[in-house]
Amino acid sequence: MVKKWNIRWEAVFLASVFVFYTAWAVIQPFNVSPDEQMRYQIVQYICEHGRLPHGGDPELRNELWGISYGFNPITTYILGAVFSRITAVFTQDKTELLIAARMVNVLLGTGFAFFAMRLGRMLLRREAAGFFAAFACFLPGTAFLFSYINMDGMALFSSAWILYCWARTLKEGWTGKLCVQLAAAMSVCALSYYNAYGYLLCSALFFSGSILLGQKKRWDFRQLFGKGFLILFFVALFAGWWFIRNAVLYDGDFLGMSTSTKYAEMYAVEELKPSNRATPERLGMSVKDMMLWVPGRWRHNWLMTVAVSFVGTFGRLDLFIPELWSKMYLLVLGVGFLGMALRVRRQFFVSGFRKMVERKKHPDGTTILVTVEKSRVWNRENLMRGMMLLAAVIPFLLLVYYAYCSDFQAQGRYLMPALLPGMYFVTLGYENWMERAVKKEEIREKIRRYFFAVGTAMAVLSGTLVYLTVFLPAYTG
């Protein structure tokens, strides 16, 4: 009965997420979201020419920036071209072809919701798992990210898949099938957006740590290298083609980033050339100054603008949720994060102990020898939490570096790979608050069930109301 209930709940939840994201995708006009025109150009190029583009192709180069998105991974654009060509069999309507390309991200968002549900069920109790998945999936910034053509959606999807693989190892260990699944998830991550690459590093650290220190047999280098090379083989098999192609096209630049910078220097308008951009670094500002700076056209300083746009800022970052509403979201997130401080040692650093007691009788039948062996075994769930924290911090560090040294922006979408780790810590933080505030277990259990049930409903309702009162009227009124 419980299994059937879970399957029905998952089906309803996934259907709701699919409909919700589709509603966002079909209502917004073309190119009202960040750089959608530049991204859709690649979809159209593949449809028209039947091949992948060179990033510097004059047909794609933006007249202001001097580059195209063809230098970056273009996986969702390839899939978008497939969807568009299938749709073109039935209609040539430009809007419907555009929506077909957007549906790639809608489906990725539904896949993200699937992994979020499964991850919550493995790491949290049922009511808390529902809150975790609903808050993450119905966050307005999440819905917006999955509603237009971009590579961020694939980055978020791959991060959820990778975390799901990590969580499965807590009970199953590193089986061969799970190693191949992790390799597939890491390959999707490698073919997505660079701000999600922290998950590749953290996967390697979690894999190594859990094998060498987190199981009965410690320092098992045979398993480490055997299964590690298995993962690397499949990552190279699934994702290596893109980086080999880049190396061939761009004289060894397998990421394409240096070549993109070179083209920007040659073809961008003067003020947007990399050597001429007025970055905070060139203006002599410190990183702290940049974070607290409020440019004249902005509502908040850089740090708050990032936070608000993470919750949800739409259009070309010019369509805002009411300020109080955004700050209520930030308050809920902040209180949850603070709750993590109540159990830092228990949830991050405590190791386990393995004890073995052996009893033997002396040959004369009178003496009993007792041998007690203790060996420290790392708590793999705590190790996973540590890697989740690192995976959440890396996108923020990359954004700070990018805004300070390359292109001053305050887009919360660059932090989206941190969404699931962040929501997990928020949910765990509220569990800690209730454990600290209510000592009696029976009363605490009733409170937590009520709290997370109400929280789940509020997360879904709030996201829906943002769509109905902010996003929808902006494009239909």
Secondary structure, DSSP 4 states (H G I P E B T S, - for coil): -HHHHHHHHHHHHHHHHHHHHHHHHHHSPTT-STTHHHHHHHHHHHHHHSSPPPTT-TTT--TTTS--GGGS--HHHHHHHHHHHHHHTT---HHHHHHHHHHHHHHHHHHHHHHHHHHHHHHS-HHHHHHHHHHHHH-HHHHHHTTSS-SHHHHHHHHHHHHHHHHHHHHH-S-HHHHHHHHHHHHHHHTS-GGGTHHHHHHHHHHHHHHHTSSSS-S-HHHHHHHHHHHHHHHHHHHHHHHHHHHHHTTT-SSSHHHHHHHHHHHS-GGGSTTT---TTTTT--HHHHHH---TT-SS-HHHHHHHHHHHEETTTTEE--HHHHHHHHHHHHHHHHHHGGGHIIIIIPPEEEEEEEEEE-TTS--EEEEEEEEEE--HHHHHHHHHHHHHHHHHHHHHHHHHHT-----GGGGGGGHHHHHHHHHHHHHHHHHHH---HHHHHHHHHHHHHHHHHHHHHHHHHHIIIIIHHHHH-
